[in-house]
């Protein structure tokens, strides 16, 4: 299981990198989770104003 940082690092420093559909899907799901968490947090803060 690679992190998005490690995948990016490979792409930056290797001539050619193949990222599987599963790896891309895993990173997309993680990103969506982070976005949803931040959205909920920010909406809560907005309502406090």
Backbone bond lengths (Angstrom), bond angles and torsions (degrees), N, CA, C in turn:
res aa  C-N    CA-C-N  psi(-1)  N-CA   C-N-CA  omega(-1)  CA-C   N-CA-C  phi
1 X - - - 1.442 - - 1.530 108.92 -
2 X 1.288 116.52 115.57 1.463 122.15 -179.71 1.521 110.47 -98.65
3 X 1.310 114.46 149.52 1.455 118.88 173.58 1.515 108.78 -87.74
4 X 1.319 115.85 163.18 1.460 119.99 177.69 1.524 110.12 -59.24
5 X 1.329 116.59 -37.77 1.466 120.52 178.72 1.520 111.38 -60.63
6 X 1.318 117.40 -45.27 1.477 121.23 -179.18 1.529 111.14 -65.32
7 X 1.317 116.76 -40.63 1.464 120.05 177.99 1.523 110.36 -63.32
8 X 1.323 116.26 -42.88 1.467 121.01 178.32 1.523 110.39 -63.93
9 X 1.321 116.42 -42.13 1.459 121.48 179.77 1.535 110.63 -61.04
10 X 1.315 116.75 -43.72 1.469 120.63 177.10 1.520 110.71 -59.71
11 X 1.327 115.85 -45.19 1.462 120.25 -178.69 1.525 111.58 -64.75
12 X 1.322 116.72 -33.52 1.465 120.79 -179.62 1.526 112.79 -72.15
13 X 1.327 117.25 -36.00 1.460 120.12 -168.98 1.526 115.24 -112.31
14 X 1.297 118.39 -2.66 1.458 120.76 176.25 1.521 109.05 -110.81
15 X 1.320 115.64 154.98 1.462 120.10 -179.40 1.520 112.41 -65.63
16 X 1.328 116.38 -39.06 1.459 120.50 -175.95 1.519 108.35 -148.88
17 X 1.308 116.86 132.02 1.461 121.69 -179.23 1.516 109.20 -130.42
18 X 1.313 116.05 132.40 1.462 121.31 175.64 1.523 107.31 -106.12
19 X 1.321 115.73 123.59 1.458 121.52 176.95 1.520 106.80 -111.29
20 X 1.315 115.13 124.47 1.465 119.37 -176.58 1.526 111.25 -72.63
21 X 1.293 115.04 162.07 1.462 121.78 176.53 1.526 109.57 -59.30
22 X 1.329 117.05 -39.35 1.462 121.54 -179.81 1.535 111.05 -64.75
23 X 1.335 116.78 -42.32 1.463 120.12 178.19 1.529 110.32 -64.00
24 X 1.304 116.99 -43.51 1.465 120.97 179.44 1.527 110.35 -63.61
25 X 1.320 117.07 -43.03 1.460 121.54 179.73 1.523 110.61 -63.16
26 X 1.328 116.76 -41.94 1.463 121.41 178.90 1.535 110.64 -60.40
27 X 1.320 116.68 -45.17 1.462 120.47 -179.56 1.527 111.24 -67.98
28 X 1.313 117.40 -37.00 1.461 121.33 177.14 1.526 110.72 -63.02
29 X 1.322 116.79 -43.91 1.465 120.80 178.98 1.523 111.24 -63.07
30 X 1.331 116.74 -40.57 1.465 120.21 177.78 1.526 110.55 -64.01
31 X 1.314 116.75 -42.82 1.465 121.03 179.88 1.525 110.61 -63.73
32 X 1.319 117.32 -42.77 1.463 120.80 178.70 1.524 111.07 -62.78
33 X 1.327 116.63 -38.29 1.461 121.39 178.20 1.527 110.56 -63.48
34 X 1.316 116.56 -44.81 1.469 120.88 179.06 1.529 110.16 -63.19
35 X 1.318 116.82 -45.04 1.473 120.73 -179.98 1.522 110.54 -61.03
36 X 1.316 117.59 -44.26 1.464 120.50 -179.57 1.531 111.55 -65.83
37 X 1.326 116.97 -38.40 1.461 120.79 177.79 1.525 110.54 -64.25
38 X 1.323 116.10 -46.91 1.468 119.84 178.76 1.523 112.12 -64.20
39 X 1.316 116.55 -39.02 1.464 120.93 179.18 1.526 110.26 -61.09
40 X 1.334 116.81 -45.91 1.465 120.79 178.83 1.523 111.04 -62.10
41 X 1.313 116.88 -43.51 1.456 121.52 179.46 1.529 110.73 -61.70
42 X 1.318 116.37 -49.12 1.461 120.45 -177.60 1.529 112.27 -65.94
43 X 1.323 116.42 -37.65 1.463 119.64 177.80 1.530 109.75 -63.92
44 X 1.315 117.69 -38.65 1.462 121.43 176.65 1.512 111.32 -63.53
45 X 1.315 116.52 -43.14 1.459 120.44 178.26 1.525 110.58 -64.89
46 X 1.318 117.35 -39.40 1.464 121.64 179.63 1.527 110.36 -61.97
47 X 1.324 116.34 -41.15 1.462 120.39 -179.30 1.523 111.73 -67.45
48 X 1.328 118.45 -25.34 1.465 122.34 178.57 1.522 111.82 -71.97
49 X 1.327 117.02 -21.00 1.472 119.85 -176.93 1.500 112.99 -71.32
